[in-house]
């Protein structure tokens, strides 16, 4: 008897066997949402570091070609690496290659950075090596009209 109503035997069995199913569904949902959250956070961290590395390469090439000195480009790259990667800026490597021609100059910056996963302490060491190139050019057009 359930609240004064006679319940057949199979319904009573069903009510007692489904007692903990909501708790099991809750546990599985929480685990699934946690994994999903870490996947999204890891992907955002990966994209952010790649964008930052490309900014470092672009600004280093720009600074080097505008000043005509690769030392200024290296200094700009180091400053930006300290700004974007404050704890691991020493792992950012930048190389500048200068090409000079008749009234045209360009600098190609190649930057690399080993991105460590956000959840590496839980799954073990995992790195992705980012490498990016940026070329910045400058042309001296003649101002003499013929």
Buried (B, 14 or more C-beta within 10 A) or exposed (E): EEEEEEEEEEEEEEEEEEEEEEEEEEEEEEEEEEEEEBEEEBEEBBEEBBEBBBBBBBBBBBBBBBBEBBEBBBBBBBBBBEEBBEEBBEEBEBBBBBEEEEEEBBBBBBBBBEBBBBBEEEEEEEEEEBEBBBBBBEEEEEEEEE
